[in-house]
C-alpha cells in the first residue's frame, strides 16, 4: 500500500432513492495498491458506494475523485476501474477465452497480444486449458475465476469486487480468499472488496471500512477494528462482544455490573456514561469467591476448540469463550483483566447490541443466509 | 413403475394427440394426397410439373410479347415482397422491442397491449382500412396535400403491398424479440460497460447476439405468413401483384383442388427447407449460449 498516493477519494457523498437515504455524507480515501473492504449488513450502502466508484451510480451531492480528478460524470466504460460482479455476469454466448478477451477486443488490441494476455490471465486464475469451454457449464468457482480474469486482463488501476465469494461453499470460499489476496499482491492493483462477512474482511484486508445505515462507522486496520471498536455497532458486527452500560469514574476506572474495574482507557469526563466492550475470549471463569462478578451459567455449547458459555450476571447474559469446562446451572465468578476492557463513547447504537439473552447459533446462521441475497 | 407412469402420461396427452392428428396431420396428408392425384384420384405428377413449367404470355415494357413461367414469376414475386416485408419488420421491430424492454414495467404492459389491440381485429378489415389511407384521394394524400408536400401514388404499387404486410405482421416480429430482451440480464449490460463498451458496442457485442433466438423466431413468424399471404396484394396492389397465396386461393375458387394442393405442397416443402437452413445457421451462431 502506497500511503502517498490516494487513488480514489469520496468527498461528502450522499445519495437517496425515493426519499430514502442510502448514503449519508461518505468521506473515504483509498490508497494505491490497498486491499480495502467495505463491510456491513444488508442495505448499509456498501454496494451503492462500490457502484459509484464503478460508474453505475451518480452521487446526489459530493464528489468522486480518481487520482485527484473529479469523475462524477465519467461513464463506466471510460473509467480505469473494473468490476467482478456479484453473480459474475459472464457473457453466456462467449466461451472462456472470448469472455476474458472481451475488453481487449473492445480496445482493438492485436490478436497475438490478446492471445498472450488471455493465456497469462487464465494461468493466473488457474484455468489453463479451459479456453474453449462454455462458461455456462462451469462450476461456480470456475465462473468466479473467469470473472476475475476478465476484470483484470486490461490491467485496471482499481478492481471492484461485489460480494464475489457469496455464492461459493465454505471450503472454496476460504481457498478463493487466499487466492484473491495473492492475486492482489502479484498484480499490485488496488482492490475494493464488498462483503457482509466479517471473518472474510478481517482475514483479507489492509483496511476495513465498517458501514451501517448509509454511514461509515469506522475505518481502520483489521486489528484496530477488532480491538478498538468505535461504537456498539462495530463491536457487535465484528466478532462477538459483550456490551454493557458503564460509568467512567475517572481515568482508568470504570463501573459496570455493580463493580468498579481498572481499565486502560482515559480521556472521558468524570462519571460519563459509556459503553463497555469485553470480548468473550477475554473473560475468565474463576471460583465464585475469587470473582469480580458472580453469575449463573445458563447454557454451555461445545464448539470444538472451545466452549461457548452463557452466564447470567444480574440479568444480563454474557458470552464467555473458554477451553475450560463448566457445567450448566453452576454459580461461578468472573475475572476480567484491565486490558480486556474497552471503553466506547455512547452512540445511537448504545443498548441495541451485546446482550446474549436471545442468542442461538441457528438464528445467526439464518441471518447470514438471508443477507446473501441482498442488493 | 416407469411403464405405468408412461401410460398415464400418454393418457393425459391423448386429447392433444387426437387434436393434433385431426387438425394438423390429417389436413396435411390430404394436401399431399391431392397434390399427387388427378380428378379421378389417380396418382400423377402433372400438378407438380405444371407449377414449374406452365407458361403464359405477358406484354413487356416495350410492348413486345414475352413467354414466362407463370408460377415461377408469382413465386419469386412472393419471395421478394415477403423478404422485403420481413427486413422492414426487423428494422422497425428490433428497436421497438429494445425500447419496450428497457421501459418501466407499467409502460411495457401498456405498449404491448397497444401493439396487440389491432390483432384483435380481422385482417381483412385492417387491410380495407389501409386502402382508405393509401388511396390517391385517401387520408395520407389529403394530409400531404394539406401540408403542401404534394400527393404520392401508393395504392396499386408494390410499396402498398409491403406496407400492408408490414402492418399486419410487425407484432409477430416485436413480440418474440421483446420477450427475449425483457429476460436479458441487465448485469450483462453493466458488465459490458464496465469492460469498456459504449452503448453502441454493448448493443452489437452483447445485446444483439443474445437476442438472436428472438430474431430467428420473429423472422420465421413474419416471413412464412407473408410469403403465403393473399388478399393484401389484391386489395392494396389493385390485383397487379398476384402472389402465391392468391394463386392458391384462385385455384381453389376455380375448383382446381388438385393444382391448388400442389402449389401449397411445394410452398410448404420450400419453407421447411428454408427454416431448416436458418435453424442450422443460428444454432451454430448461438452454440451453447442462452
HADDOCK unambig.tbl for C-alpha pairs under 7 A between the chains (distance, minus, plus):
assign (segid A and resid 76 and name CA) (segid B and resid 193 and name CA) 5.82 0.50 0.50
assign (segid A and resid 76 and name CA) (segid B and resid 194 and name CA) 5.37 0.50 0.50
assign (segid A and resid 77 and name CA) (segid B and resid 193 and name CA) 4.80 0.50 0.50
assign (segid A and resid 77 and name CA) (segid B and resid 194 and name CA) 5.14 0.50 0.50
assign (segid A and resid 77 and name CA) (segid B and resid 195 and name CA) 6.20 0.50 0.50
assign (segid A and resid 77 and name CA) (segid B and resid 196 and name CA) 4.02 0.50 0.50
assign (segid A and resid 77 and name CA) (segid B and resid 197 and name CA) 5.66 0.50 0.50
assign (segid A and resid 77 and name CA) (segid B and resid 198 and name CA) 6.27 0.50 0.50
assign (segid A and resid 78 and name CA) (segid B and resid 196 and name CA) 6.43 0.50 0.50
assign (segid A and resid 82 and name CA) (segid B and resid 194 and name CA) 5.82 0.50 0.50
assign (segid A and resid 82 and name CA) (segid B and resid 195 and name CA) 6.54 0.50 0.50
assign (segid A and resid 83 and name CA) (segid B and resid 194 and name CA) 6.67 0.50 0.50
assign (segid A and resid 89 and name CA) (segid B and resid 187 and name CA) 5.91 0.50 0.50
assign (segid A and resid 89 and name CA) (segid B and resid 188 and name CA) 5.28 0.50 0.50
assign (segid A and resid 89 and name CA) (segid B and resid 191 and name CA) 6.48 0.50 0.50
assign (segid A and resid 90 and name CA) (segid B and resid 188 and name CA) 6.97 0.50 0.50
assign (segid A and resid 91 and name CA) (segid B and resid 188 and name CA) 6.67 0.50 0.50
assign (segid A and resid 92 and name CA) (segid B and resid 289 and name CA) 5.21 0.50 0.50
assign (segid A and resid 92 and name CA) (segid B and resid 290 and name CA) 6.07 0.50 0.50
assign (segid A and resid 93 and name CA) (segid B and resid 210 and name CA) 6.68 0.50 0.50
assign (segid A and resid 93 and name CA) (segid B and resid 286 and name CA) 6.23 0.50 0.50
assign (segid A and resid 93 and name CA) (segid B and resid 289 and name CA) 4.39 0.50 0.50
assign (segid A and resid 93 and name CA) (segid B and resid 290 and name CA) 6.61 0.50 0.50
assign (segid A and resid 103 and name CA) (segid B and resid 195 and name CA) 5.06 0.50 0.50
assign (segid A and resid 103 and name CA) (segid B and resid 196 and name CA) 6.10 0.50 0.50
assign (segid A and resid 106 and name CA) (segid B and resid 196 and name CA) 6.59 0.50 0.50
assign (segid A and resid 106 and name CA) (segid B and resid 197 and name CA) 6.61 0.50 0.50
assign (segid A and resid 134 and name CA) (segid B and resid 288 and name CA) 6.97 0.50 0.50
